[in-house]
Amino acid sequence: MTSWRIRDAHAEDLEDVVRLWERSRAAGVEPVYALAEVLTSAQEDIAVVASLGEEIVGAAVGRRAHNQAWVVFHAVDEQWHGHGIGAGLLGALESRVAEHGVTMLSALVPAEQDYLDAYRDAGFGEKKAVRYLERRLPVQREERGPLAELGGRVLPRGLWDAVGGMRHEKELLEKRLVLPLAQPDLADRFGVDPPRAVVLFGPPGTGKTTFAKAVASRLEWSFVEVFPSRLAADPKGLAGALRETFTQIDELEHAVVLIDEVEEIASHRRGDPPSPLQGVTNELLKIIPAFRERPDRLLVCATNFIRSLDSAFLRHGRFDYVIPIGLPDGEARAAIWERFIPPAAGDVDLPALVAASDGFTPADIEFAARRASQSALEKAVGPEAGTAAGPTTTDYLEAIGSTRATVAPEVVAEFQEDIESVARL
């Protein structure tokens, strides 16, 4: 019988690594590491193969992490089990990683794998009462390049919970957007088509951008913000830059795409000859149907001035929902204030702050809270320093009194009219 030998893996051996990985899976043993991870480690870390003449009959792939290394793949063709090849591969892998200062070689083995003789023969000890936990990162490495080129990012988890108050808006977005997108199989069972595009409208500073980011965080999808003002400086022109941006977005697996202040590129088309922006509006109207054809993505268009949008823009079939985002109610204002009042503030009359800040946007409340904190700090270190350990109710009420509300009463009235005329929930 021809003797087997072990050598370092070459680029041309990757096909055999794929074959061994697929055979393991076909045999009912689901590998712990995905094929893409195995191939990446085989090329960038350490890999050895066992050969019989020209035939590859086994492979082992390792990944180094500081002073520890992990066996990310180990397999031998079934007809060669019991010939010492598996243990030989692990021994060769050990010698390679030891050269890099590794002090421990570890392995995670699928629960259904019942042949562990190769590991035992190579000196591995089985640890009892160990539970393996994993989390697949939502954005894979191959996506991060295109995402970075677009200026997009993966937002931290928890932004949804960090949105203070706004319970009505959160419940609406949770039911209409998050639920069907996060559970598409469940949505399909009930005959619900997950949304592809929505409009958020409301006065400035009410949190439309914050909600778009929170939805991306909640879904754990990439977030890309498209800035019309930046695209306008592109040598290809605004329409060309917009088209190219969405072509790049097509490379992402999952994405929430925000166009803020969309009225800049989707305002009423009028005049003869057509205005320069008419071509941009036409381009956007062509982009949206194409965008809607791809699953696992959501376009969010936000506007402060929904009345200025072109009538064709809001037509049924382009946007699933047109959702109002208004000023925070009393419950929401209380939640926002609580976020900005430091523990050192002590006993602050929260209901008084909520009542005094009626008509404030979240941004207005944040500004007033920071102004109160700064004022209290200056008093604490000034020549007339008192005994207060932090901002007081008086500090907050004074800050509220000197803060001008972003949204004028007449704008609030127009917003209520817009809800009646254009909202689609």
C-alpha atoms as one frame of an Amber mdcrd trajectory, in Angstrom:
protein
   0.000   0.000   0.000   1.285   3.460  -0.919   2.202   5.437   2.212   0.657
   8.797   2.828   2.565  11.994   3.546   1.698  15.379   4.992   2.753  18.689
   3.514   1.780  22.362   3.595  -1.271  23.154   1.524  -0.852  24.923  -1.827
  -3.289  27.151  -3.668  -4.240  24.312  -5.996  -5.258  22.204  -2.985  -8.188
  24.477  -2.112 -10.539  22.540  -4.396  -9.821  19.402  -2.368 -10.428  21.289
   0.884 -13.828  22.321  -0.516 -14.520  18.704  -1.515 -13.638  17.411   1.970
 -15.780  20.114   3.623 -18.757  19.283   1.395 -18.387  15.530   2.012 -18.375
  16.095   5.768 -21.600  18.052   5.458 -23.178  15.471   3.145 -22.360  12.785
   5.713 -24.553  14.588   8.245 -21.756  16.322  10.177 -22.299  20.072   9.930
 -18.860  21.773  10.159 -18.572  24.349  12.942 -16.949  26.889  10.628 -18.481
  28.026   7.345 -16.698  27.186   4.099 -15.767  30.833   3.483 -14.023  30.998
   6.881 -12.191  27.718   6.227 -10.918  28.893   2.834  -9.859  32.267   4.226
  -7.834  30.606   6.989  -6.386  28.088   4.511  -5.019  30.989   2.462  -4.061
  33.432   5.205  -3.201  31.255   8.228  -2.026  27.636   8.349  -3.194  24.599
   6.382  -1.756  21.131   5.824  -2.942  18.279   3.626  -2.392  14.507   3.545
  -1.680  13.040   0.124  -1.453   9.587  -1.393   0.574  10.153  -4.506  -1.311
  12.914  -6.320  -4.548  12.367  -4.402  -5.470  14.559  -1.395  -7.175  12.400
   1.242  -7.257  14.755   4.248  -6.756  18.336   5.376  -6.414  20.387   8.544
  -6.725  24.165   8.735  -5.771  26.326  11.730  -6.200  29.941  12.744  -3.931
  31.772  15.158  -5.239  34.216  17.762  -2.517  35.605  20.032  -1.045  32.662
  21.989  -3.848  30.288  21.050  -4.756  28.567  17.797  -7.977  26.936  16.687
  -8.577  23.996  14.390 -11.154  25.455  12.016 -11.327  22.364   9.805 -10.148
  18.773  10.014 -11.297  15.945   7.761 -10.093  12.687   6.233 -11.790  10.750
   3.457 -13.938   8.072   5.069 -12.113   5.122   3.481  -8.881   6.286   5.140
 -10.174   6.519   8.685  -8.143   4.430  11.136  -4.812   4.819   9.321  -3.402
   7.551  11.562  -3.850  10.271   8.944  -6.142  12.395  11.117  -3.742  12.406
  14.063  -0.836  13.069  11.701  -2.588  16.128  10.272  -3.243  17.509  13.761
   0.376  16.864  14.762   1.614  18.704  11.680  -0.747  21.584  12.380   0.542
  21.731  15.965   4.153  21.947  14.867   3.338  24.772  12.432   1.482  26.897
  14.979   4.098  26.255  17.679   6.638  28.087  15.513   4.548  31.247  16.046
   4.630  31.124  19.847   1.237  29.455  20.242   0.841  27.711  23.594  -2.552
  26.049  23.090  -4.273  24.374  20.166  -8.042  24.083  20.567 -10.806  22.500
  18.542 -14.591  22.784  18.383 -16.169  19.574  17.144 -19.787  19.202  15.965
 -21.935  17.324  18.483 -22.939  14.725  15.867 -19.292  13.822  15.128 -18.676
  10.553  16.973 -15.157   9.710  15.755 -12.679  11.552  17.940  -9.836   9.039
  17.829  -7.670  11.350  15.710  -7.912  14.087  18.361  -7.259  11.683  21.207
  -4.322  10.113  19.380  -2.892  13.603  18.843  -3.038  14.314  22.591  -6.197
  16.420  22.738  -8.209  16.224  25.960 -11.991  16.554  25.881 -13.377  19.270
  28.145 -16.659  18.445  29.833 -19.481  20.863  30.684 -18.439  23.314  27.976
 -21.166  25.004  25.937 -20.450  26.485  22.563 -22.155  29.775  21.742 -21.917
  31.573  18.452 -23.173  34.720  16.804 -22.937  35.275  13.093 -21.995  38.880
  12.407 -24.642  40.500  10.208 -22.185  42.142   7.791 -19.535  39.879   6.306
 -16.024  40.961   5.409 -16.656  40.974   1.657 -19.374  43.608   2.175 -17.287
  45.964   4.247 -15.281  47.273   1.269 -18.309  48.456  -0.742 -19.927  49.702
   2.477 -16.885  51.836   3.311 -16.801  53.273  -0.223 -20.405  54.363   0.217
 -19.617  56.016   3.541 -21.948  53.530   5.231 -21.460  51.717   8.492 -22.748
  49.057  10.802 -24.513  50.851  13.627 -24.157  49.695  17.232 -26.847  47.468
  18.648 -29.297  49.048  21.046 -30.116  52.274  19.191 -33.760  51.214  19.059
 -34.014  50.963  22.847 -32.117  54.234  23.215 -34.872  56.202  21.458 -36.541
  57.864  24.418 -40.324  57.845  24.543 -42.041  58.221  21.146 -43.966  55.047
  22.002 -46.631  55.494  19.311 -44.068  56.006  16.541 -41.921  53.118  17.755
 -44.867  50.732  17.881 -45.921  51.740  14.379 -42.430  51.283  12.926 -41.976
  48.008  14.815 -45.168  46.548  13.345 -45.009  47.976   9.830 -41.268  47.824
   9.123 -39.222  45.791  11.575 -41.503  42.774  12.056 -41.979  41.779   8.383
 -38.348  42.552   7.499 -36.895  40.680  10.469 -39.199  37.665  10.011 -39.832
  37.350   6.264 -40.960  33.702   6.498 -43.631  34.619   9.031 -44.691  37.587
   6.895 -44.948  35.340   3.835 -47.125  32.862   5.733 -49.611  35.669   6.435
 -49.382  37.068   2.914 -47.531  40.225   3.953 -44.983  41.700   1.552 -42.101
  43.206   3.564 -41.810  46.948   2.891 -39.172  48.153   0.453 -39.512  51.935
   0.661 -41.105  54.389   3.099 -41.327  58.134   3.611 -40.920  59.711   7.040
 -42.212  63.269   7.227 -42.541  65.855   9.953 -41.154  69.120  11.339 -37.378
  69.574  11.602 -35.643  67.950  14.572 -38.358  65.423  15.401 -36.064  62.415
  14.985 -36.649  61.095  11.458 -32.951  60.349  10.922 -32.719  58.863  14.409
 -35.594  56.492  13.632 -34.009  55.399  10.327 -30.782  54.575  12.160 -32.703
  52.826  14.936 -34.482  50.602  12.400 -31.113  49.657  10.833 -29.737  48.884
  14.294 -32.815  46.856  15.196 -32.531  44.777  12.007 -28.715  44.623  12.276
 -28.415  45.747   8.653 -25.857  48.068   7.083 -26.817  51.739   7.146 -26.073
  54.032   4.202 -27.005  57.704   4.160 -27.219  59.399   0.764 -26.535  63.140
   0.850 -27.884  64.929  -2.256 -25.785  68.012  -1.491 -22.579  65.941  -1.617
 -23.572  64.113  -4.792 -24.155  67.459  -6.495 -20.379  68.080  -6.475 -19.663
  64.854  -8.385 -18.175  65.378 -11.890 -20.803  62.980 -13.307 -23.548  65.320
 -12.160 -26.183  64.732  -9.521 -28.263  62.282 -11.577 -25.217  60.235 -12.605
 -23.815  60.176  -9.076 -27.192  59.083  -7.716 -27.399  56.240 -10.247 -23.850
  55.067  -9.459 -24.492  55.203  -5.693 -27.470  52.883  -5.973 -25.500  50.554
  -8.259 -22.943  50.229  -5.452 -25.719  49.685  -2.906 -26.797  46.653  -4.966
 -23.615  44.898  -3.787 -24.822  44.883  -0.168 -26.768  41.898   1.171 -28.852
  43.834   3.711 -29.159  47.608   3.910 -31.244  50.482   5.197 -30.665  53.443
   2.865 -31.619  56.934   4.022 -32.100  59.926   1.754 -32.538  62.824   4.140
 -34.085  66.081   2.972 -35.291  64.232  -0.124 -37.202  67.353  -1.212 -33.852
  68.598  -2.566 -34.051  66.058  -5.412 -37.764  65.230  -5.605 -39.496  68.601
  -5.593 -42.394  69.520  -7.875 -41.433  69.359 -11.551 -42.647  72.432 -13.345
 -41.611  74.982 -15.879 -40.742  75.007 -19.564 -37.940  74.413 -20.303 -37.500
  71.833 -17.515 -35.425  72.852 -14.531 -31.974  71.232 -14.033 -33.379  69.216
 -11.122 -36.119  67.635 -13.227 -33.638  65.107 -14.642 -32.571  64.200 -11.112
 -36.171  63.669 -10.031 -36.774  61.495 -13.088 -33.675  59.435 -12.251 -34.823
  58.917  -8.678 -38.280  57.845  -9.873 -36.578  55.177 -12.032 -34.253  54.059
  -9.234 -37.001  53.334  -6.691 -38.785  50.545  -8.666 -35.434  48.857  -9.366
 -34.509  49.137  -5.695 -37.802  47.539  -4.696 -37.032  44.395  -6.712 -34.288
  43.329  -4.318 -35.207  41.786  -0.952 -33.541  42.566   2.387 -33.232  46.280
   1.855 -35.244  49.314   2.855 -35.223  52.821   1.397 -36.170  55.567   3.853
 -36.809  59.017   2.416 -37.111  61.725   5.052 -38.490  65.208   4.493 -39.369
  68.283   6.529 -41.503  69.664   3.695 -43.710  66.951   2.268 -45.838  69.529
   0.488 -42.907  70.357  -1.780 -42.515  66.781  -3.076 -43.505  65.963  -6.641
 -46.975  64.387  -6.806 -45.639  61.357  -8.733 -43.080  60.718  -6.029 -45.644
  59.676  -3.407 -47.723  57.567  -5.773 -48.861  54.108  -4.624 -46.396  51.431
  -5.715 -43.307  53.496  -4.935 -43.687  53.779  -1.180 -45.358  51.257   1.086
 -45.963  53.746   3.884 -45.878  57.509   4.393 -45.369  57.878   8.134 -45.613
  61.092  10.200 -43.006  61.729  12.892 -44.240  64.554  15.079 -43.224  66.387
  18.210 -42.796  64.232  21.321 -45.799  64.009  23.612 -45.569  64.337  27.405
 -44.539  60.703  27.926 -41.846  60.995  25.277 -40.550  64.310  26.663 -40.265
  62.738  30.117 -38.222  59.845  28.705 -35.949  62.256  26.809 -35.397  64.462
  29.864 -34.516  61.411  31.979 -31.804  60.546  29.495 -30.047  63.885  29.956
 -30.492  64.544  33.682 -27.326  63.325  35.435 -27.499  61.323  38.693 -25.877
  64.245  40.529 -28.914  66.385  39.755 -30.816  64.726  42.595 -34.492  65.526
  43.085 -35.548  67.362  39.921 -39.212  68.193  39.307 -39.582  66.192  36.090
 -43.298  66.992  35.520 -42.442  70.697  35.628 -39.781  70.225  32.932 -42.163
  68.178  30.800 -44.861  70.861  31.008 -42.444  73.732  30.345 -40.954  72.018
  27.272 -44.256  71.420  25.471 -43.635  72.018  21.759 -39.938  71.143  21.993
 -38.299  68.672  19.634 -35.934  66.023  21.045 -33.070  68.195  19.827 -34.495
  71.212  21.694 -34.698  69.208  24.933 -31.140  67.970  24.537 -29.912  71.527
  23.967 -31.762  72.849  27.037 -30.505  69.978  29.220 -26.890  70.532  28.215
 -27.294  74.276  28.722 -28.605  73.687  32.253 -25.709  71.349  33.064 -23.166
  73.863  31.785 -24.774  76.665  33.788 -24.775  74.542  36.973 -21.117  73.626
  36.427 -20.104  77.270  36.058 -21.997  78.186  39.241 -20.347  75.338  41.166
 -16.818  76.567  40.424 -17.548  80.307  40.452 -16.945  82.808  43.254 -20.497
  82.332  44.553 -20.394  78.537  44.567 -23.255  77.011  46.501 -23.865  73.559
  47.906 -25.738  72.103  44.922 -24.075  68.915  43.670 -25.634  69.129  40.212
 -28.216  70.956  38.081 -31.431  71.909  39.867 -35.006  72.285  38.693 -34.401
  76.035  38.529 -31.377  75.536  36.247 -33.466  73.434  33.882 -36.435  75.803
  33.847 -34.138  78.757  33.139 -32.530  76.832  30.260 -35.952  75.949  28.850
 -37.017  79.594  29.067 -33.999  80.743  27.077 -34.284  78.033  24.412 -36.233
  78.940  21.295 -38.392  76.078  20.002 -37.352  74.843  16.569 -40.901  74.270
  15.368 -43.258  77.233  15.173 -46.985  76.720  16.024 -48.020  77.333  12.414
 -45.665  74.535  11.275 -47.300  72.173  13.771 -50.712  73.116  12.372 -49.548
  72.414   8.800 -48.147  69.070   9.952 -51.550  68.038  11.307 -53.095  68.921
   7.951 -50.439  66.873   6.154 -51.248  63.848   8.306 -54.838  64.013   7.115
 -53.959  64.496   3.461 -50.855  62.361   2.730 -50.109  59.944   5.604 -50.306
  56.273   4.584 -50.113  53.914   7.551
